[in-house]
Amino acid sequence: MTSLQIMMTSLQVMMTFPQAHLMQWQLTRVFNAGCPCDATGQFLEDGAPPTPPPSKLPDDWTPYQDRVEFETAEFLYTCNQMSTGDMNILLDLWAATLLKHNDKPPFVDCRDLYKTIDVKCQSFQVKYMGEKPADNVPPWMDESHNNMLGNSDYAMEMDYQPYHEFLTDGNECQWQDFMSGDWAWNQADKISNDLDTNGLTFVPVILGSDKMTVSVATGANNYYPLYVPIRNVCNNIRRAHHDAVAIFGFLAMPKTTKEYASCPNYRKYHQQLFHSFISNILNNLRPGMTKPEIVCFSDGHYRCIICGLGPYIAYYEEQVLLACIVRSWCSRCMSHHKDLDSELLYRNHDYTEAHVEEVSSTDLWDKYGIINDLVITDIHKLIVLDLLHQLIEGTFKDHLVEWVGKYLHHVRQSRIAVVASFSGLQCFLQGQGFKQWTTDDSKALMKVYLPAIEGHIPTDVMHTFCMFLEFCYLIWHNIITESTLVQIQDTLNQFHHYRKIFESTGVILTFSLPRQHSSVKELWRCSSYYKALGQMLVANQCLDKLAALCIDFKSYGMLHGTCLSETLRALNEFDSTIGDNEEGEVIDSPMVVQAHIQLAKTPFFNCASSIFYAPSDHSGIGGMHREYICTCPLWRNEVPCYDCVFVNTDAGIEGMGGMDIARVMCFFSFMFKAVLYPCTMVHWFDKVNDGPNEDTGMWIVQPSYDVGHSWSIGIIHVDSIYHAAHLIPIYGTHAIPQDLKHYDSYDAFQAFYVNKFADHHAFEIAS
C-alpha cells in the first residue's frame, strides 16, 4: 500500500459513520457525556452557569512585578528566543540608558529572568506529575496542568462530545473536526454505556513523533520528541498554531556503526527500546485512562474527563517500529513488500497472533514481514500517515521530482527562477539548485513546479503531477464531505494510472517504495549547544509556563493594547493609532467577512491589505487570513512589484466563471459628494478558454489589449477584488534568457497559468 493509499485509508477509517443514524444538519447522539460538574465532581443541572473564576486584582502580575516585566520576558524568551549572552548585552544597554533617571530595567540579567520564570516552572512540574498542594492551590496551577483544555482562547472552539454533521442540502455527511469522526463516536459510546463512566468527557490523546537534526554542521545532534495534541480542540485552533500541541517527552535514539546497523540483535534491541520508552512515557497518562479527573475547561465549567489513546501520526520508519513489521513492508495491509499495490486485507491483531502461533520466526520475517518479538496491540488502524514526510518530502521530492530530473535539468532551473513573487510564496532566484532541501523548499516548489516541466516531458507525467497536487490539496481542506472522499479516491486512481509512465519508460523498476524522508527542525537555538537536551527540556517548560501565564492574564483582561498604549492611557495621553498592527498574516478574530480589501495607511497607496476567510490555510482561530497586494515601482527599494488579483465580475457564478484576472497598477481614492471611493487601476487579462487546461488543470489567461495594441486598462472599486492571484508563465519552447528576473515575468511572457496551487484559497477559486 503506497503513501497516498494509506492516507486515503486513514481518512476512511477516521470518518466512517453509522448509516442507521438519523439525517439532519448536526447529529449528536443523546450521549450522557461531556456533562459539566462542580469542583468536587458533582454533575450540574442543565443550563447551570460555570463557577465564577477567583477574583484577581488588575495589577496582580505575579510572579512578575508588572506588565512590562512579563512582556519583556515573553518577548526575549518566547518571541525572539534570544541567547543568554545577547540577553545580558541588551539588559546592560537598557540599564545604561536608565541610570541617569535613577531607574533600572525589568531584569538585571538573564539569570534574574530565568529565576522569575522558574517560579512558575516549579509549580507546573508538581502539577504535571499529578500532585497538588494540600490547600490554597493558585488558579493558574489548575489551568497550567491542562492548559490545552483550559485555554480561554478555546472557549468556543472545543467539542465536549462526539457528533455527526450533515449538509442541509442532500443530507450529505461532512467531517471537519476530530470529534465528528466515527472513532471518537465509538469511544464515547463505550464510555456512556458504562455506569461508572456515564457522563464523563472523553479526551482523545493523539501521539506523534519526529526525529530532528538540529545542526548538521556541528555533528550528530539528533533528537526524538514525542508530541501530544488534545483533539477535543477544533481544527482551526490547530491551523492557527495556538499551543494545541505539547512536547510530551523525548525518545531514545540508539546509535551504532554501519557494521552493526543490519544486525538482527541490534534491530530487535532498537524495536524493544522504542516500545519501552513509549510505554514508560505513556504511564503518566495511565491514571487518567482508568480514573476520572476533574478539570476546568475553557468555558469555565468543570468536567470529569477520561483520556484515551487515539491515532499515532508517524512517518514510515516509525510505522515499522510501531507495527512490529520488517522494513519495506506495509504497516496497514498484508501486501508483499515486492508488490505493495496489490489488493489485500488490512493487518489486524488477530491475524498477527494467529501467524505467530503457527508460523516459524523465519517465515514470519520472510513471508509476512512480521517481527514476533514485540506483538503487543492492534495498532494498525491507528497509524496515521505523516503528510509532511510521506507526501511532500517523500512522494513529491524523493520520488516524483527525482524521476523527472532524469528527463531534464537545465530547463526547469531557469523556468523556476523567473516565477513571479506572491504573498507567502518563496522565490527561487537560483532555480531549484538546493544544497540541502528544507521543508519550506519542498512546500514552495510544489506550488510552481508543474508549469516549469510542461512541454519537455510526456503528457502522462504532467497528469501524474497534476493528480498528486490535486490529492494533496483535497485532503488538506478544512472540511471533507462524502463527495470530497469520492473525489479524493478518483484522483488517487488517476494518479496510479498515469504514474505508470515512469515504469514503462524505465525510469524506475517498481513502485514498492515505502521508505521516506525525515525532517530538520529546531528548538536547539536557545541552548548552549553543549549537552543541549536538558536545556531544551527546561526551555520548553519555561515556554509553556509563559504561555499559561499569558492565557491567565488575558482571561482577566490584563493584556489589552500594548504596554505603551496602556501607559499613555493611564497618563491621559492615549493616541488611538498606537498599537495598530498592519503586519502579519494570521488574524485572531471571528470570521466576519468572506473578503475585505483595505488601502494601506500611506499617502501613495502602494499596497492594500486583503483580509479574507481561508480556514484551510494558515489562519487565525476564526479562519481569517491577511495578505498584502502590492503596486510599487520600487518594492523595498530594490525591484518593482505589481501584483495580480481575482476580480469578482459576476457574483452569481461560482469559481473562475465569475472571476477575471487583473494586474494592479496603482491604488487611489477620491471624494465625491462627501463619499470616499477607494479604487484601483488595473490591467486586464483575458481567459483563453472556458475551462482549465486539461494537462495542468489550471486556467490560462493572456494580457488584454485595446485597438492599437495598448493595454486594456480599467478603474474598479477595491471591494470587487476578491483575492490576490499568482500567475506562472507558459514558457513555450524557447530558452529562458539568463538576465530575465522574476519581477519581469508578467511583462516578458504572453500567456500565463492561473496558479491554483498558490494556496488553498486559490485552489478553491480556480479549480
C-alpha positions in Angstrom: 0.0 0.0 0.0 1.5 3.3 -1.1 1.7 6.6 0.9 -1.3 8.0 -0.9 -3.3 4.8 -0.4 -2.5 4.8 3.4 -3.7 8.5 3.6 -6.9 7.6 1.9 -7.5 4.6 4.1 -6.8 6.8 7.2 -9.4 9.3 6.1 -12.0 6.5 5.6 -11.3 4.8 8.9 -11.5 8.0 10.9 -14.5 9.3 9.1 -16.7 6.3 8.5 -20.1 6.8 10.2 -23.1 4.5 11.0 -25.7 4.6 8.3 -28.5 3.9 10.8 -28.3 7.4 12.4 -30.9 10.0 11.5 -30.1 12.5 8.9 -30.0 16.2 10.0 -27.6 19.1 9.9 -25.7 18.1 13.1 -26.4 14.9 14.8 -25.3 14.4 18.4 -26.5 11.2 19.9 -28.0 11.6 23.3 -24.7 10.7 24.9 -24.8 11.4 28.7 -21.2 12.7 28.1 -19.4 15.9 28.5 -21.6 17.0 31.3 -20.5 20.0 33.4 -19.8 19.4 37.1 -18.6 21.4 40.1 -15.1 21.3 41.5 -16.0 18.2 43.6 -17.3 16.2 40.6 -21.0 16.6 41.2 -22.8 17.0 37.9 -24.7 20.3 37.5 -28.2 20.8 36.3 -28.8 21.6 32.6 -28.1 25.3 31.9 -26.3 25.9 35.2 -23.7 28.7 34.8 -20.0 27.9 35.4 -18.3 28.7 38.7 -17.0 32.3 38.6 -13.3 32.5 38.4 -11.5 33.7 41.5 -11.1 37.4 41.8 -7.8 39.0 40.8 -6.5 42.5 41.2 -6.0 44.3 37.8 -2.3 44.9 38.8 -1.5 41.4 40.1 1.1 40.2 37.6 2.5 37.6 40.0 5.2 36.3 39.7 6.2 39.4 37.8 6.2 42.9 39.1 4.2 44.5 36.3 3.2 44.1 32.7 6.4 45.5 31.3 8.4 42.8 33.2 6.1 40.0 32.0 6.1 41.2 28.3 9.8 41.6 28.4 10.2 38.0 29.5 7.8 36.8 26.9 9.5 38.8 24.1 13.0 37.7 25.0 12.2 34.1 25.7 9.3 33.2 23.5 9.1 35.6 20.6 12.8 36.3 20.0 14.3 33.2 21.8 17.4 35.3 22.5 20.5 33.6 23.7 21.7 34.3 27.3 24.7 36.3 26.0 22.6 38.6 23.9 20.1 39.0 26.7 22.8 40.2 29.0 24.1 42.7 26.4 20.6 44.1 25.8 19.8 44.4 29.5 23.2 46.1 30.1 22.5 48.6 27.4 19.0 49.1 28.7 20.3 49.7 32.3 22.9 52.2 31.0 20.1 54.4 29.5 18.2 54.4 32.7 21.0 55.2 35.2 20.6 59.0 34.7 16.9 58.6 35.7 17.8 56.5 38.7 15.8 53.6 37.3 16.6 50.1 36.2 15.3 47.6 33.5 12.8 44.8 34.4 15.6 42.3 34.9 19.2 42.6 36.0 20.5 39.9 33.7 19.4 36.6 32.2 19.7 34.7 35.5 17.2 37.1 37.0 14.8 36.5 34.1 15.2 32.7 34.4 14.6 32.8 38.1 11.4 34.7 37.7 10.1 32.2 35.0 11.2 29.2 37.2 8.8 30.3 39.9 6.0 29.2 37.5 8.0 26.3 36.1 8.4 24.6 39.5 4.7 24.6 40.3 4.0 23.3 36.8 6.3 20.3 37.3 4.5 19.4 40.5 1.1 19.6 38.8 2.4 17.8 35.7 3.3 14.8 37.9 -0.3 14.6 39.1 0.4 16.1 42.5 -1.3 19.2 44.0 -0.6 21.3 47.1 -2.7 20.3 50.1 -4.5 23.6 50.1 -4.5 27.1 48.6 -3.9 25.9 45.1 -3.4 29.0 42.9 -5.8 29.2 39.9 -3.0 29.3 37.4 -1.8 25.9 38.7 -5.0 24.3 37.7 -5.0 26.0 34.3 -1.5 25.0 33.5 -2.0 21.3 34.3 -4.4 21.0 31.3 -3.6 24.3 29.6 -4.9 23.0 26.3 -8.3 22.2 27.9 -8.4 25.4 30.0 -7.0 27.8 27.4 -9.6 30.7 27.3 -8.9 31.1 23.6 -10.6 27.7 23.1 -13.8 28.6 24.9 -15.9 28.4 21.7 -13.5 26.1 19.8 -13.8 22.8 21.7 -16.1 19.8 21.4 -17.2 18.1 24.6 -18.9 15.1 23.0 -18.8 13.5 19.5 -21.2 14.4 16.8 -22.1 13.7 13.2 -22.7 16.6 10.9 -24.7 16.6 7.7 -25.3 19.2 5.0 -28.8 20.6 4.8 -28.8 20.1 1.0 -28.9 16.4 0.3 -28.2 15.1 3.8 -24.5 14.6 2.9 -22.2 13.8 5.8 -19.2 16.1 6.3 -16.2 16.0 8.6 -14.3 19.0 10.0 -13.0 18.3 13.5 -11.7 15.1 15.1 -14.8 14.7 17.3 -17.0 14.5 14.2 -15.4 11.2 13.2 -16.7 7.7 13.9 -13.7 6.6 16.1 -14.4 9.3 18.7 -18.1 8.4 18.5 -17.5 4.8 19.2 -15.2 5.5 22.2 -17.8 7.9 23.8 -20.4 5.2 23.1 -18.4 2.7 25.3 -17.9 5.3 28.0 -21.6 6.3 28.1 -22.7 2.6 28.3 -20.6 2.0 31.5 -22.5 3.2 34.6 -19.1 4.0 36.3 -18.1 6.4 33.5 -21.5 7.7 32.3 -21.5 11.5 31.9 -17.7 11.8 31.6 -16.0 13.8 28.9 -13.8 11.8 26.6 -10.4 13.4 25.8 -8.7 11.7 22.9 -4.9 11.9 23.0 -3.2 11.7 19.7 0.5 10.9 19.6 3.2 11.9 17.0 6.9 11.7 17.0 9.5 13.1 14.6 13.3 12.8 14.6 15.1 16.1 14.4 18.5 17.1 13.2 19.2 20.4 14.9 22.6 21.1 13.5 24.3 19.4 10.6 27.5 21.4 10.9 28.3 20.5 14.4 27.8 16.8 14.2 25.3 14.2 15.4 22.8 16.5 17.3 19.7 14.4 16.8 16.6 14.4 19.0 13.4 12.4 19.0 10.5 14.4 20.6 7.1 12.8 21.3 4.2 15.3 20.7 0.7 15.1 22.3 -2.2 17.2 20.9 -5.6 17.1 22.6 -8.2 16.6 19.8 -11.3 18.0 21.5 -9.9 21.2 20.2 -11.2 22.2 16.8 -9.0 22.2 13.7 -9.0 26.0 13.4 -7.1 26.1 16.6 -4.5 23.7 15.3 -4.2 25.6 12.0 -3.7 28.8 13.9 -0.8 27.2 15.9 -2.4 28.2 19.2 -0.5 26.0 21.6 -2.7 23.0 20.9 0.3 20.6 20.8 2.8 19.9 23.6 6.1 18.1 23.7 5.4 15.1 26.0 8.9 13.6 26.1 12.0 12.6 24.2 12.6 9.1 22.9 15.9 7.3 22.9 17.9 7.1 19.7 20.3 4.2 19.7 23.3 4.6 17.5 25.8 2.1 16.1 28.3 1.8 13.3 27.4 0.8 9.8 28.9 -2.6 10.5 26.2 -3.5 13.1 23.2 -1.5 11.7 21.8 -4.5 10.0 22.5 -7.0 12.8 19.3 -8.8 13.9 20.1 -8.4 17.5 20.6 -4.6 17.1 17.3 -4.3 15.2 15.5 -6.2 17.9 17.1 -4.0 20.6 16.0 -0.9 18.6 12.4 -2.1 18.5 12.3 -3.0 22.2 13.9 0.3 23.2 11.3 2.3 21.2 8.4 0.4 22.7 9.9 0.6 26.2 10.3 4.3 26.1 6.8 4.8 24.7 5.4 2.6 27.4 7.2 4.4 30.2 6.2 7.9 28.9 2.6 6.9 28.5 2.5 5.5 32.0 1.9 9.2 33.0 -1.4 9.0 31.2 -2.5 5.7 32.6 -4.2 7.1 35.7 -6.3 9.4 33.5 -7.5 6.5 31.4 -8.9 4.5 34.3 -9.8 7.0 37.0 -11.8 10.2 36.1 -10.1 13.5 36.8 -11.8 16.8 37.4 -10.6 19.6 35.1 -11.6 23.2 34.5 -12.3 23.7 30.8 -12.0 26.8 28.7 -15.8 27.7 29.1 -15.3 28.0 32.8 -17.1 24.7 33.6 -15.5 21.8 35.4 -15.8 18.4 33.8 -14.8 14.8 34.7 -12.5 13.6 32.0 -11.4 10.2 30.9 -8.4 10.0 28.4 -7.9 7.5 25.6 -5.1 6.9 23.2 -6.0 7.8 19.7 -4.1 7.7 16.3 -0.4 7.8 16.1 1.0 10.2 13.4 4.1 8.6 12.1 6.4 8.6 9.1 7.4 5.2 7.6 10.4 4.4 9.8 8.2 4.9 12.9 5.4 2.9 11.4 7.8 0.0 11.1 8.7 0.3 14.8 5.1 0.7 15.9 3.6 -2.1 13.9 6.5 -4.5 14.6 7.0 -5.2 10.9 10.0 -5.7 8.7 11.2 -2.6 6.9 9.9 -2.4 3.3 6.6 -4.0 4.2 3.4 -2.0 4.7 2.2 -1.2 8.2 -1.5 -1.1 7.2 -2.1 -4.0 4.8 -0.7 -7.5 4.2 0.7 -6.8 0.7 4.0 -8.4 0.0 6.8 -5.9 0.1 7.6 -6.5 -3.6 4.0 -5.7 -4.6 2.6 -3.1 -2.3 -0.2 -2.1 -4.8 -1.9 -5.5 -4.6 -5.4 -5.5 -3.2 -5.2 -7.5 0.1 -6.8 -7.4 3.6 -5.7 -4.9 6.3 -3.4 -6.0 9.1 -5.1 -6.7 12.4 -4.1 -8.1 15.8 -5.9 -11.5 15.4 -4.2 -12.1 12.1 -0.8 -11.4 13.6 -1.3 -13.5 16.7 -2.6 -16.5 14.6 0.5 -16.4 12.4 2.9 -16.0 15.4 1.4 -19.2 16.9 1.5 -21.3 13.7 4.5 -19.9 11.6 8.2 -20.0 12.4 10.1 -16.8 13.1 12.0 -17.1 9.9 8.8 -17.5 7.8 7.2 -14.7 9.7 10.0 -12.4 8.7 10.5 -13.5 5.1 6.9 -14.2 4.0 4.7 -12.0 6.2 7.0 -9.2 7.3 6.2 -9.7 10.9 8.5 -9.4 13.9 7.2 -11.7 16.6 9.3 -10.4 19.5 7.0 -7.4 20.2 3.5 -8.1 19.1 1.6 -6.0 21.7 -1.6 -4.4 20.5 -3.8 -3.8 17.5 -2.3 -0.5 16.4 -2.5 -0.9 12.6 -5.8 1.0 12.2 -4.5 3.9 14.4 -1.4 4.5 12.4 -1.9 7.8 10.5 0.3 8.9 7.6 2.7 11.8 8.3 1.7 14.2 5.5 5.0 16.2 5.6 7.3 13.2 5.3 5.5 10.8 3.2 3.7 13.1 0.8 5.6 16.4 0.5 9.2 15.2 1.2 8.6 11.6 0.2 6.3 11.1 -2.8 6.9 14.6 -4.2 10.6 15.4 -3.5 12.2 12.0 -3.2 10.2 10.3 -5.9 8.4 12.5 -8.5 10.9 15.3 -8.6 13.8 12.9 -8.7 12.3 10.9 -11.5 11.5 13.9 -13.6 15.1 15.0 -13.0 16.2 12.1 -15.1 14.3 13.7 -18.1 15.6 17.3 -17.8 17.6 19.7 -15.6 18.6 23.0 -17.1 15.1 23.8 -18.5 13.3 23.6 -15.1 16.1 25.5 -13.3 15.8 28.6 -15.5 12.0 28.5 -15.6 11.5 28.2 -11.8 13.9 31.2 -11.3 11.6 33.6 -13.2 8.3 32.8 -11.4 6.8 36.0 -10.1 6.7 36.7 -6.4 3.5 36.1 -4.4 2.4 36.6 -0.8 3.7 33.7 1.3 5.4 32.1 -1.7 9.2 31.6 -1.8 11.1 32.9 -4.8 13.7 30.5 -6.3 16.1 33.1 -7.6 18.7 30.4 -8.4 16.3 27.9 -9.6 15.9 24.5 -7.9 19.6 24.1 -7.1 19.3 23.4 -3.3 22.4 22.3 -1.5 20.1 21.0 1.3 16.4 20.6 1.0 14.2 22.0 3.7 10.5 21.6 4.4 9.8 25.1 3.1 11.7 24.4 -0.1 9.5 21.3 -0.8 6.2 23.1 0.0 7.1 26.1 -2.1 8.4 24.0 -5.1 5.1 22.1 -5.2 3.3 25.3 -6.0 5.3 26.3 -9.0 6.7 23.0 -10.4 4.0 21.9 -12.8 4.3 24.7 -15.4 8.1 24.5 -15.2 8.2 21.0 -16.6 5.5 21.4 -19.3 6.5 20.8 -22.9 9.6 18.8 -22.0 8.1 15.6 -20.6 5.4 13.2 -21.7 1.8 14.2 -21.0 1.2 11.4 -18.6 4.0 12.7 -16.4 2.2 16.1 -16.3 -1.0 14.3 -15.4 0.8 12.4 -12.6 2.0 15.6 -11.0 -1.4 17.3 -11.5 -3.3 14.4 -9.8 -0.7 14.3 -7.0 -1.2 18.1 -6.3 -5.0 17.8 -6.5 -4.9 14.9 -4.0 -2.8 16.9 -1.5 -5.0 20.0 -1.7 -8.2 17.9 -1.4 -7.1 16.1 1.8 -5.8 19.4 3.3 -9.2 21.0 3.0 -10.7 22.1 6.3 -14.0 20.4 5.6 -14.3 17.0 3.9 -17.6 15.7 2.7 -18.7 12.4 1.2 -18.4 13.9 -2.2 -14.9 15.0 -1.4 -14.0 11.4 -0.4 -15.2 10.2 -3.8 -13.2 13.0 -5.5 -10.1 12.0 -3.5 -10.5 8.4 -4.4 -10.9 9.3 -8.1 -7.9 11.5 -8.0 -5.9 8.7 -6.4 -7.0 6.2 -9.0 -5.9 8.6 -11.8 -2.5 9.1 -10.1 -1.9 5.4 -10.1 -2.9 5.2 -13.7 -0.7 8.0 -15.0 2.4 7.2 -12.9 2.9 4.0 -14.9 4.7 6.2 -17.4 7.8 6.2 -15.1 7.8 2.4 -15.1 7.1 1.9 -18.8 10.0 4.3 -19.8 12.4 2.6 -17.5 12.9 5.5 -15.0 12.1 3.1 -12.2 11.6 -0.6 -11.9 9.0 -0.8 -9.1 6.6 1.4 -7.2 7.0 -0.5 -4.0 8.9 2.3 -2.2 7.6 2.7 1.3 10.6 4.3 2.9 10.5 8.0 3.1 12.4 11.0 4.4 13.0 12.7 7.8 12.9 16.3 8.7 15.0 19.1 10.1 13.6 21.2 13.0 14.7 23.5 15.8 14.5 24.2 19.5 18.1 24.0 19.9 19.0 27.6 19.2 18.1 28.6 22.8 20.7 26.2 24.2 24.4 26.5 24.6 24.7 23.5 22.1 26.6 21.5 24.8 24.5 18.7 26.3 21.6 20.5 24.9 18.8 18.1 25.7 18.4 19.1 29.3 18.5 22.8 28.3 15.9 22.1 25.7 13.6 20.4 28.1 13.9 23.3 30.6 13.4 25.8 27.8 10.3 24.0 26.6 8.8 24.0 30.1 9.6 27.7 30.5 7.9 28.5 27.2 4.8 26.5 28.5 4.8 28.5 31.7 4.9 31.8 29.9 2.1 30.7 27.6 0.0 29.6 30.6 0.5 32.9 32.3 -0.3 34.8 29.1 -3.6 32.9 29.0 -4.3 33.7 32.7 -3.6 37.4 32.2 -5.8 37.5 29.0 -8.7 35.9 30.8 -8.7 38.7 33.3 -8.5 41.4 30.6 -5.0 42.5 31.6 -3.4 42.4 28.1 -5.5 44.9 26.2 -3.5 47.1 23.8 0.3 47.4 24.3 2.4 48.4 27.2 2.9 51.8 25.7 -0.7 52.4 24.8 -1.9 51.4 28.3 0.8 53.6 29.9 -0.3 56.5 27.9 -3.9 55.8 28.7 -3.1 55.9 32.4 -1.4 59.3 31.8 -4.5 60.5 29.8 -2.3 60.9 26.7 -3.6 57.9 24.7 -3.3 58.0 21.0 -5.7 55.6 19.3 -3.2 55.0 16.5 -0.6 53.5 18.7 -0.5 49.7 18.6 -2.4 49.5 15.4 -0.9 46.4 13.7 -0.9 46.1 10.0 1.6 43.4 9.8 1.3 39.6 9.9 -0.8 37.1 8.1 -2.9 35.5 10.8 -5.9 37.3 12.2 -7.1 36.0 15.6 -10.6 37.3 15.3 -14.0 35.7 14.5 -15.0 35.3 10.9 -16.9 38.5 10.0 -16.5 38.7 6.2 -15.6 36.4 3.3 -13.2 39.0 1.9 -12.3 42.6 2.6 -9.8 45.0 1.0 -8.4 47.9 2.9 -6.0 50.5 1.5 -2.7 50.8 3.4 -2.2 53.8 5.5 0.4 55.5 3.2 -0.1 58.7 1.2 0.8 56.9 -2.1 -1.3 53.7 -1.7 1.5 51.4 -2.8 -0.3 48.4 -1.2 -3.5 47.2 0.2 -4.3 44.6 2.8 -6.7 41.8 1.9 -8.5 40.1 4.8 -10.5 37.0 3.9 -11.9 33.8 5.3 -9.4 31.0 4.4 -9.7 28.2 7.1 -7.8 25.7 5.0 -4.7 28.0 5.0 -2.6 29.0 8.0 -5.1 31.4 9.6 -6.3 32.7 12.9 -8.8 31.0 15.3 -11.7 32.4 13.3 -10.2 31.2 10.0 -9.3 34.8 9.0 -6.1 35.4 6.9 -4.4 38.6 5.8 -2.2 39.2 2.7 -0.9 42.3 1.0 -1.4 43.3 -2.6 1.4 45.4 -3.8 1.7 48.0 -6.5 5.0 49.6 -6.0 7.6 50.9 -8.5 10.4 50.1 -6.1 9.4 47.4 -3.6 11.8 47.6 -0.6 13.9 50.0 -2.6 15.0 47.1 -4.8 12.6 46.0 -7.6 9.2 46.8 -9.0 6.2 44.8 -7.7 2.8 44.9 -9.3 0.6 42.0 -8.1 -2.3 40.3 -9.8 -5.8 39.8 -8.3 -9.0 37.9 -8.8 -11.7 40.4 -9.6 -15.4 39.5 -8.9 -17.2 40.4 -12.1 -20.3 38.1 -11.7 -21.3 37.2 -8.2 -23.9 34.8 -9.5 -21.4 32.4 -10.8 -19.1 30.4 -8.5 -15.4 30.0 -9.0 -13.4 31.2 -12.0 -16.6 31.5 -14.1 -17.5 34.6 -12.2 -13.9 35.9 -11.8 -11.5 37.8 -14.0 -7.8 38.3 -13.6 -6.2 41.8 -13.5 -2.8 43.2 -12.6 -3.0 46.1 -10.1 -1.2 49.2 -11.4 -2.0 51.6 -8.5 -4.4 52.3 -5.7 -6.1 55.6 -5.2 -9.1 57.2 -3.7 -11.3 60.3 -4.3 -14.1 62.1 -2.6 -17.5 62.7 -4.4 -20.4 64.3 -2.6 -18.7 63.6 0.8 -18.3 59.9 0.0 -14.8 58.3 -0.1 -14.3 55.9 -3.0 -11.2 53.6 -2.7 -10.3 52.4 -6.2 -7.6 50.8 -8.2 -6.4 51.0 -11.8 -5.9 47.6 -13.3 -4.5 46.0 -16.5 -7.0 43.3 -17.5 -6.2 39.7 -18.6 -8.5 37.6 -20.9 -9.3 34.0 -20.3 -8.1 31.9 -23.2 -10.7 29.1 -22.9 -13.9 28.5 -21.0 -12.3 25.9 -18.7 -8.9 24.9 -17.2 -6.2 23.3 -19.3 -6.5 19.5 -19.5 -2.9 18.8 -18.8 -2.2 21.1 -15.8 -5.8 21.6 -14.5 -5.1 25.4 -14.4 -6.8 28.2 -16.3 -4.9 30.1 -18.9 -5.0 33.9 -19.3 -3.3 36.4 -21.5 -2.9 40.2 -21.3 -5.8 42.1 -22.8 -5.1 44.8 -25.3 -7.3 47.6 -26.9 -7.1 48.7 -30.5 -3.6 49.8 -31.3 -2.1 47.1 -29.0 -2.4 49.3 -25.9 -3.1 47.8 -22.5 -6.8 47.3 -21.7 -7.0 49.5 -18.5 -9.9 49.7 -16.1 -10.8 51.5 -12.9 -12.6 49.3 -10.3 -13.7 49.7 -6.7 -11.4 47.8 -4.3 -14.4 45.9 -2.9 -14.5 44.0 -6.3 -11.1 42.5 -5.5 -11.6 39.0 -4.1 -8.1 37.6 -3.6 -4.6 38.0 -4.7 -3.7 35.9 -7.8 -0.5 34.3 -8.8 0.3 33.7 -12.5 3.0 31.4 -13.8 4.3 31.9 -17.4 3.6 29.5 -20.2 7.3 29.3 -21.1 6.9 27.9 -24.6 9.8 26.1 -26.3 12.4 28.9 -26.3 15.2 29.1 -23.8 14.8 31.5 -20.9 17.3 34.4 -21.1 19.8 34.3 -18.3 19.2 38.0 -17.4 15.4 37.7 -17.1 14.4 38.3 -13.5 11.3 37.1 -11.6 9.9 40.7 -11.3 9.9 41.0 -15.1 7.9 37.8 -15.6 4.4 39.5 -16.1 5.9 41.8 -18.8 8.0 39.2 -20.6 5.5 36.5 -21.4 2.3 36.5 -23.5 0.3 33.8 -21.7 0.0 32.6 -18.1 -1.4 29.8 -15.9 -3.5 31.0 -13.0 -1.7 29.1 -10.2 -4.4 27.4 -8.3 -1.8 25.7 -6.1 -0.5 29.0 -4.7 -2.6 28.5 -1.6 -5.8 26.6 -0.6 -8.0 29.7 -1.1 -6.8 30.0 -4.7 -7.3 26.2 -5.2 -11.0 26.6 -4.2 -11.4 29.6 -6.5 -9.6 28.4 -9.6 -10.4 24.6 -9.6 
